[in-house]
Amino acid sequence: MMMDWNEYHKQVGARIGDVMKVSADTVRGYQTLSAANSKTTLLGEKTRQLISLAVAVTTRCDGCIVVHTDAALKAGATKEEIGEALGVAVAMNAGAALVFSSRVMDAVAAKSGQ
């Protein structure tokens, strides 16, 4: 195992508690954003968590990974479903890298007067 995810989950919670002590409005604002649309059943909790995991990978957020892995499993996501969501994240990152590579080439052309 690369890291002790269960211990890390506890540490993240503790550190967020520390942030809450010095910037309660920030944490409450995040909690409001995080809860947005969670009461609807259009996507369902499992799909919401699978999307969250894909986004967590693309944003390289270990804290997000541990929290949303736990939530996805609790929502009934299987290892295979999580793997499929991660495949989408990988494809999106590669696609984003390709699109942004074209932006670099555009910047090169603009800066070199072509």
Long-range contacts (C-beta under 8 A, 24 or more apart in sequence): 5-66, 5-69, 8-62, 8-66, 9-66, 9-67, 9-70, 12-63, 12-66, 12-67, 44-75, 45-71, 45-75, 46-72, 46-75, 46-76, 46-77, 46-81, 48-75, 49-75, 49-77, 50-77, 50-81, 50-82, 50-84, 50-85, 51-85, 53-82, 53-85, 53-86, 53-89, 54-85, 54-86, 54-88, 54-89, 54-92, 55-89, 57-86, 57-89, 57-90, 57-93, 58-89, 58-92, 58-93, 58-96
